[in-house]
Amino acid sequence: MQKPVKIILGIDPGTLVAGFGLINVEGKSLSLRDMGVIKLSVRKDAYQRLQIIHQTLRELIEKHKPDSLAIEAPFFGKNVQSMLKLGRAQGVAIATAMSAGLDVYEYSPRKIKQAITGNGNADKEQVWKMLQRQLHMPDRPALFDATDAVAVALCHYYETQGSLPAALPATTGKKKKGWDAFLQENAHRIIKK
């Protein structure tokens, strides 16, 4: 028997702050289930922080019983040490999800931004504003890591529905600017309760 509500867990991996977001999918209706951050102390060594990420994600998985995990792929920067640390945090999150039997999906930051805002170069504020409209999210968070994680989960939903990126309307040569124009062109992506 299939669960009536599917739950997607999104992760924005980090070594000092990792974001998580869960969305409920009931048919074509979406809602925010939970979101937050895992704050990791700089006073703990790298391995202790990885253990905290593992333990916290395991607890989230046990509590919410998601069907899948969507995670943001690390972007390639110039600092090799930062990339290595971020890759370890991502690896721990993936291993934790896989050991719980979840399917894991990975999306680039650009693809996530494109899915949520229609602009692969959108900033964190723009992503949050679209999420707020699409999922009726609470006020602006203190840290965008949580909303980034929700964006990863929502990107996965769009991807599995076959609406990314093919469902984005074709442009007619004149580019409209601003949120109102984007919302008008993408009314089919806004969920109303």
Backbone bond lengths (Angstrom), bond angles and torsions (degrees), N, CA, C in turn:
res aa  C-N    CA-C-N  psi(-1)  N-CA   C-N-CA  omega(-1)  CA-C   N-CA-C  phi
1 M - - - 1.454 - - 1.529 109.81 -
2 Q 1.303 115.75 133.17 1.460 121.52 -177.07 1.523 110.23 -84.97
3 K 1.351 114.96 140.70 1.459 119.05 176.56 1.522 109.02 -66.46
4 P 1.346 118.37 136.93 1.458 119.77 179.24 1.526 112.79 -68.11
5 V 1.329 116.98 -27.57 1.455 121.49 179.85 1.526 108.17 -117.00
6 K 1.322 115.93 125.47 1.462 120.04 173.44 1.521 107.38 -95.01
7 I 1.307 115.51 144.90 1.461 121.39 -178.48 1.519 108.37 -122.18
8 I 1.322 115.62 128.04 1.463 121.57 177.72 1.524 108.12 -111.96
9 L 1.325 115.89 127.47 1.456 122.70 175.98 1.523 107.89 -100.15
10 G 1.320 116.26 121.95 1.460 121.96 176.90 1.516 109.97 -105.99
11 I 1.324 116.24 140.77 1.464 121.26 -179.24 1.525 109.53 -128.09
12 D 1.330 115.08 132.04 1.459 122.91 168.91 1.522 104.94 -108.52
13 P 1.349 117.79 96.66 1.463 119.45 -172.22 1.523 112.40 -68.25
14 G 1.317 114.63 150.31 1.454 120.79 177.24 1.509 109.57 -162.61
15 T 1.326 115.81 160.65 1.457 119.74 -179.35 1.528 112.46 -97.88
16 L 1.327 116.83 -17.56 1.463 120.50 175.23 1.522 111.18 -116.26
17 V 1.318 116.84 -34.84 1.461 122.59 175.31 1.522 107.64 -137.92
18 A 1.316 116.07 122.26 1.467 121.42 176.54 1.527 107.34 -117.29
19 G 1.305 116.82 133.45 1.460 120.57 -179.89 1.513 111.02 -98.28
20 F 1.340 115.28 148.94 1.463 120.40 172.86 1.522 108.59 -135.94
21 G 1.322 115.21 148.10 1.458 121.17 177.84 1.515 109.29 -149.83
22 L 1.310 116.29 138.44 1.458 121.43 178.83 1.513 109.24 -123.31
23 I 1.339 115.31 133.92 1.458 119.80 175.35 1.524 109.75 -122.14
24 N 1.318 115.17 145.62 1.463 122.96 173.60 1.517 108.33 -92.94
25 V 1.322 116.17 137.32 1.453 122.16 175.75 1.518 106.72 -121.87
26 E 1.322 115.85 113.99 1.461 121.76 179.20 1.526 106.84 -125.24
27 G 1.340 115.25 98.00 1.451 119.46 -172.09 1.515 108.32 66.27
28 K 1.341 116.02 -120.39 1.474 119.82 176.07 1.521 111.42 -104.56
29 S 1.312 115.94 7.68 1.456 121.26 179.55 1.530 109.73 -92.40
30 L 1.320 115.79 130.84 1.460 122.06 -179.85 1.516 110.15 -117.99
31 S 1.335 114.99 146.53 1.458 119.14 174.18 1.518 109.53 -149.83
32 L 1.309 115.41 152.06 1.452 121.97 177.21 1.518 108.48 -76.51
33 R 1.309 116.55 127.48 1.464 121.56 179.55 1.530 110.58 -95.76
34 D 1.331 115.96 -47.80 1.465 120.63 -177.90 1.520 108.30 -166.04
35 M 1.294 116.25 155.32 1.464 121.12 174.78 1.515 108.88 -158.57
36 G 1.314 115.67 155.72 1.455 119.78 179.44 1.512 110.99 175.79
37 V 1.313 115.08 -169.63 1.458 120.72 179.20 1.520 109.82 -131.44
38 I 1.303 114.03 153.19 1.459 121.92 171.33 1.527 104.91 -105.91
39 K 1.340 116.25 108.41 1.466 120.30 179.94 1.527 108.18 -91.42
40 L 1.310 114.86 129.61 1.460 121.45 -175.80 1.522 109.53 -116.64
41 S 1.288 116.01 129.68 1.462 121.33 -176.23 1.523 111.66 -73.22
42 V 1.325 115.59 136.27 1.464 120.33 175.65 1.523 110.33 -68.74
43 R 1.319 116.88 -16.46 1.466 120.93 -179.74 1.527 111.94 -76.15
44 K 1.312 116.90 -19.18 1.468 120.29 177.10 1.522 108.49 -86.21
45 D 1.329 115.58 148.74 1.462 116.74 178.61 1.528 109.63 -75.22
46 A 1.316 116.34 168.95 1.470 122.46 -173.71 1.525 111.74 -57.82
47 Y 1.314 117.76 -37.58 1.464 120.82 -177.36 1.524 111.68 -72.46
48 Q 1.318 117.06 -35.35 1.468 120.28 175.32 1.525 110.20 -64.89
49 R 1.334 117.64 -39.73 1.462 121.03 178.45 1.529 110.84 -64.74
50 L 1.333 116.96 -40.60 1.468 120.16 177.07 1.528 111.07 -62.96
51 Q 1.328 116.89 -38.21 1.466 121.38 177.64 1.533 110.27 -63.86
52 I 1.323 117.54 -39.77 1.467 121.28 178.84 1.529 110.24 -65.57
53 I 1.331 116.81 -41.42 1.471 120.22 177.01 1.524 109.49 -59.47
54 H 1.326 116.79 -48.67 1.471 121.33 179.77 1.527 111.49 -58.35
55 Q 1.305 116.04 -50.29 1.460 121.25 -176.72 1.535 111.42 -63.34
56 T 1.318 117.34 -44.55 1.468 120.97 -178.68 1.525 110.99 -66.08
57 L 1.336 117.19 -42.61 1.465 119.38 178.47 1.525 111.21 -65.87
58 R 1.313 116.62 -38.88 1.469 119.66 177.25 1.533 110.28 -60.11
59 E 1.326 116.79 -42.47 1.467 121.07 178.14 1.528 111.24 -64.50
60 L 1.344 117.11 -41.82 1.466 120.48 177.98 1.534 110.91 -62.53
61 I 1.318 116.06 -41.83 1.464 120.41 179.61 1.526 110.89 -65.23
62 E 1.318 117.03 -42.21 1.470 120.58 178.59 1.529 111.23 -65.12
63 K 1.320 116.92 -38.94 1.465 121.35 -177.77 1.530 112.37 -72.07
64 H 1.334 117.58 -47.08 1.468 120.98 -171.84 1.531 114.39 -98.81
65 K 1.328 117.24 -18.03 1.465 122.40 179.77 1.537 112.99 51.42
66 P 1.341 116.49 58.81 1.472 119.07 179.45 1.524 111.25 -67.81
67 D 1.324 115.25 158.98 1.461 121.66 177.75 1.522 111.78 -88.47
68 S 1.325 116.31 -27.60 1.460 120.06 -177.95 1.521 110.04 -154.01
69 L 1.331 114.31 162.59 1.454 121.37 176.92 1.520 108.03 -121.35
70 A 1.314 115.97 130.72 1.464 122.37 173.95 1.523 106.41 -115.56
71 I 1.323 115.58 132.36 1.461 119.93 -174.84 1.518 110.03 -131.07
72 E 1.323 114.69 145.17 1.461 119.43 177.78 1.521 109.38 -78.85
73 A 1.321 115.92 130.22 1.471 121.56 176.46 1.514 108.66 -72.30
74 P 1.318 117.39 143.83 1.459 118.14 177.35 1.521 110.69 -67.74
75 F 1.329 115.48 141.73 1.461 119.28 176.65 1.529 107.53 -86.14
76 F 1.307 115.90 153.75 1.456 119.79 -176.02 1.519 110.03 -87.03
77 G 1.310 115.10 114.28 1.453 121.06 179.46 1.514 110.45 -110.09
78 K 1.302 115.86 -176.75 1.457 120.97 -178.25 1.528 112.01 -85.57
79 N 1.328 117.72 -22.14 1.457 120.97 -176.64 1.530 109.44 -89.40
80 V 1.307 116.32 106.20 1.459 122.42 -176.56 1.527 110.99 -64.79
81 Q 1.320 117.78 -38.73 1.468 120.71 -179.80 1.529 111.37 -62.99
82 S 1.326 116.51 -41.68 1.473 120.13 178.00 1.520 110.56 -63.61
83 M 1.329 116.55 -41.39 1.468 120.06 179.23 1.522 110.95 -63.41
84 L 1.321 117.01 -40.26 1.455 121.02 179.58 1.530 110.47 -63.67
85 K 1.319 117.06 -45.58 1.467 120.91 179.83 1.526 111.06 -63.79
86 L 1.326 117.04 -43.44 1.458 121.11 178.90 1.532 110.89 -64.12
87 G 1.336 115.78 -40.14 1.462 120.09 177.92 1.521 112.42 -62.49
88 R 1.312 116.69 -36.21 1.471 120.39 176.74 1.526 110.60 -65.17
89 A 1.318 116.47 -44.80 1.473 120.15 179.38 1.524 110.15 -62.30
90 Q 1.322 116.77 -41.74 1.454 120.56 178.34 1.529 110.13 -64.54
91 G 1.319 116.81 -42.64 1.460 121.16 179.57 1.522 112.44 -60.80
92 V 1.323 116.47 -41.40 1.465 120.48 177.94 1.528 110.42 -63.36
93 A 1.324 116.83 -42.57 1.468 120.29 179.29 1.531 110.69 -63.39
94 I 1.324 116.78 -43.47 1.468 120.75 179.92 1.530 110.27 -64.67
95 A 1.330 116.89 -45.79 1.466 120.23 -179.72 1.527 111.51 -62.81
96 T 1.320 116.92 -39.05 1.466 120.53 178.53 1.518 110.40 -62.96
97 A 1.322 117.02 -44.87 1.470 121.03 179.23 1.522 111.55 -64.92
98 M 1.326 116.39 -43.90 1.464 119.87 -178.80 1.520 111.47 -66.05
99 S 1.331 117.37 -36.68 1.466 119.49 179.28 1.527 111.32 -69.01
100 A 1.347 116.36 -20.22 1.468 120.69 175.95 1.529 111.30 -91.03
101 G 1.331 116.90 2.10 1.456 120.89 177.12 1.516 115.23 85.99
102 L 1.330 117.51 14.14 1.463 120.54 -179.55 1.524 110.86 -85.15
103 D 1.317 115.69 146.38 1.454 120.89 168.97 1.525 107.12 -76.96
104 V 1.327 116.53 141.65 1.462 121.50 -176.22 1.531 109.39 -117.89
105 Y 1.327 115.24 136.24 1.457 122.05 179.53 1.522 108.16 -131.51
106 E 1.329 116.15 142.36 1.457 121.42 -176.17 1.528 109.64 -123.18
107 Y 1.337 115.49 136.70 1.465 121.07 -178.73 1.521 109.99 -132.40
108 S 1.311 115.39 141.87 1.463 120.07 178.58 1.533 109.21 -73.59
109 P 1.329 117.19 153.77 1.464 119.86 177.49 1.535 112.46 -55.23
110 R 1.317 116.76 -39.23 1.463 120.81 -179.23 1.530 111.29 -64.82
111 K 1.326 116.80 -42.60 1.461 120.47 -179.64 1.536 110.50 -65.20
112 I 1.316 116.59 -38.59 1.469 120.79 179.15 1.528 110.00 -63.20
113 K 1.323 116.46 -48.28 1.468 120.58 179.72 1.524 111.30 -62.02
114 Q 1.335 116.38 -40.23 1.464 120.95 178.34 1.526 110.56 -62.30
115 A 1.329 116.44 -42.19 1.464 120.57 -178.32 1.525 112.06 -65.47
116 I 1.316 116.87 -37.72 1.467 120.72 -174.05 1.522 111.78 -86.30
117 T 1.334 117.40 -42.19 1.466 119.81 -172.67 1.518 114.03 -111.42
118 G 1.326 116.64 -15.55 1.456 119.26 -173.51 1.517 112.22 85.41
119 N 1.340 116.86 1.87 1.463 122.36 -178.16 1.525 108.09 -133.50
120 G 1.328 116.46 112.69 1.461 120.97 -179.25 1.516 114.28 -67.06
121 N 1.329 117.18 -9.18 1.465 121.12 179.04 1.530 111.98 -109.63
122 A 1.316 117.62 15.47 1.466 121.21 -178.28 1.527 110.42 -61.87
123 D 1.337 115.83 151.42 1.460 118.99 176.40 1.530 109.99 -91.02
124 K 1.319 116.13 173.85 1.463 121.49 -175.71 1.530 112.20 -61.67
125 E 1.306 116.76 -35.26 1.471 121.83 179.01 1.528 110.45 -64.17
126 Q 1.328 116.92 -43.04 1.460 120.54 178.94 1.527 111.17 -65.00
127 V 1.325 116.73 -41.28 1.468 120.67 178.41 1.523 109.06 -60.98
128 W 1.328 116.58 -47.12 1.464 119.98 -179.60 1.523 111.82 -60.28
129 K 1.325 117.47 -42.74 1.470 119.98 -179.20 1.527 111.70 -62.27
130 M 1.324 117.23 -39.65 1.468 119.49 177.58 1.521 111.07 -68.48
131 L 1.330 116.85 -40.23 1.464 119.84 177.63 1.523 110.58 -62.70
132 Q 1.319 115.64 -39.32 1.463 120.32 179.78 1.518 110.03 -60.21
133 R 1.327 116.93 -40.42 1.467 120.49 179.61 1.522 111.75 -74.22
134 Q 1.321 116.97 -39.73 1.457 120.58 -175.96 1.522 112.95 -75.24
135 L 1.333 117.19 -36.83 1.469 120.97 -174.40 1.527 113.52 -117.39
136 H 1.322 117.33 7.09 1.469 121.97 -179.39 1.529 110.33 52.99
137 M 1.318 114.54 50.76 1.460 120.69 -177.64 1.520 111.04 -72.97
138 P 1.328 114.59 158.59 1.471 118.60 178.26 1.522 111.17 -67.90
139 D 1.319 114.80 -175.19 1.457 121.47 -177.77 1.521 111.88 -56.64
140 R 1.315 114.62 167.69 1.466 122.64 -178.47 1.530 109.79 -51.55
141 P 1.342 116.35 128.09 1.464 119.28 -178.64 1.526 111.70 -75.86
142 A 1.323 115.20 159.46 1.461 119.63 176.46 1.530 109.92 -68.48
143 L 1.326 116.43 -35.20 1.466 122.15 179.04 1.525 108.77 -125.11
144 F 1.318 116.35 133.67 1.464 120.72 -179.22 1.525 112.82 -78.08
145 D 1.329 118.20 -4.94 1.465 120.02 -179.61 1.526 111.20 -60.09
146 A 1.338 117.13 -36.53 1.463 120.70 179.09 1.522 111.23 -68.35
147 T 1.325 117.55 -44.72 1.465 119.42 179.70 1.522 110.96 -69.18
148 D 1.333 117.36 -32.37 1.459 119.95 175.29 1.525 110.08 -61.66
149 A 1.322 117.03 -39.40 1.462 121.28 179.01 1.531 111.25 -66.58
150 V 1.329 116.93 -39.52 1.466 120.52 176.18 1.527 109.22 -63.17
151 A 1.328 116.40 -39.23 1.467 120.57 178.58 1.525 111.18 -62.14
152 V 1.326 117.57 -37.72 1.468 121.17 177.65 1.534 109.41 -63.05
153 A 1.330 116.88 -44.71 1.471 120.73 179.34 1.525 110.79 -62.68
154 L 1.317 116.85 -43.63 1.462 120.71 -179.34 1.533 110.92 -67.65
155 C 1.313 117.09 -37.66 1.468 121.06 175.34 1.525 109.42 -58.85
156 H 1.322 116.92 -43.13 1.466 120.11 179.24 1.532 110.79 -62.90
157 Y 1.315 116.45 -40.61 1.467 119.48 177.14 1.527 110.18 -58.69
158 Y 1.335 117.24 -49.62 1.463 120.76 179.65 1.528 111.33 -60.21
159 E 1.317 116.17 -40.20 1.463 120.57 -179.63 1.534 110.93 -63.65
160 T 1.315 117.27 -44.17 1.467 120.37 -178.21 1.523 112.45 -73.21
161 Q 1.324 117.11 -20.15 1.459 120.38 177.69 1.519 111.70 -86.00
162 G 1.331 116.06 -2.69 1.456 120.17 -179.96 1.513 113.25 73.56
163 S 1.329 116.45 19.10 1.462 118.80 -177.08 1.528 112.63 -106.37
164 L 1.326 116.97 17.59 1.453 119.79 -178.98 1.520 109.20 -133.99
165 P 1.263 120.60 126.86 1.448 129.37 -9.85 1.514 112.26 -93.55
166 A 1.343 117.43 1.83 1.464 120.61 -173.51 1.526 113.15 -58.62
167 A 1.319 118.43 -30.07 1.459 120.67 -176.32 1.525 112.98 -77.62
168 L 1.336 116.72 -9.61 1.459 117.62 176.64 1.522 108.01 -67.41
169 P 1.322 117.86 133.39 1.461 119.65 -175.95 1.522 111.92 -64.61
170 A 1.295 115.14 146.38 1.466 119.97 177.01 1.520 108.96 -69.55
171 T 1.318 115.67 143.83 1.461 118.79 179.06 1.520 109.30 -84.29
172 T 1.316 115.48 154.10 1.460 120.64 -176.89 1.528 112.02 -104.05
173 G 1.306 117.05 15.84 1.459 119.36 179.81 1.509 111.47 102.86
174 K 1.341 118.28 -43.19 1.458 121.96 175.78 1.521 107.91 -90.37
175 K 1.302 114.90 123.34 1.456 119.27 -178.04 1.521 109.45 -93.19
176 K 1.340 115.84 123.41 1.463 120.07 175.63 1.518 107.92 -83.57
177 K 1.305 116.39 148.92 1.453 119.94 -179.66 1.513 110.12 -120.06
178 G 1.323 114.39 153.60 1.454 120.47 175.06 1.515 112.90 97.75
179 W 1.337 113.27 164.15 1.466 121.24 -177.45 1.521 112.19 -66.54
180 D 1.313 116.75 -38.80 1.462 118.82 -178.49 1.521 110.63 -61.24
181 A 1.323 116.64 -41.48 1.461 120.58 178.84 1.520 110.77 -65.46
182 F 1.329 116.90 -43.07 1.462 119.60 179.21 1.525 110.96 -63.28
183 L 1.323 116.42 -44.46 1.465 120.01 179.86 1.523 111.21 -63.12
184 Q 1.308 116.41 -38.86 1.458 120.33 179.17 1.530 110.45 -64.14
185 E 1.323 116.67 -41.91 1.457 120.64 -179.42 1.528 112.76 -74.49
186 N 1.324 117.44 -21.58 1.462 121.37 -175.30 1.522 112.01 -121.60
187 A 1.306 117.47 36.19 1.467 121.39 -178.42 1.523 112.00 -57.97
188 H 1.315 117.14 -29.58 1.471 121.44 -179.89 1.522 112.55 -66.76
189 R 1.326 118.41 -15.64 1.457 121.71 -178.04 1.524 113.27 -95.75
190 I 1.314 118.05 -4.72 1.453 121.68 -179.17 1.519 108.79 -92.30
191 I 1.312 114.63 127.46 1.458 120.63 -178.78 1.506 109.07 -94.94
192 K 1.304 116.52 125.23 1.460 121.80 179.02 1.511 108.60 -111.20
193 K 1.313 115.47 137.04 1.474 120.24 179.39 1.493 111.24 -91.85
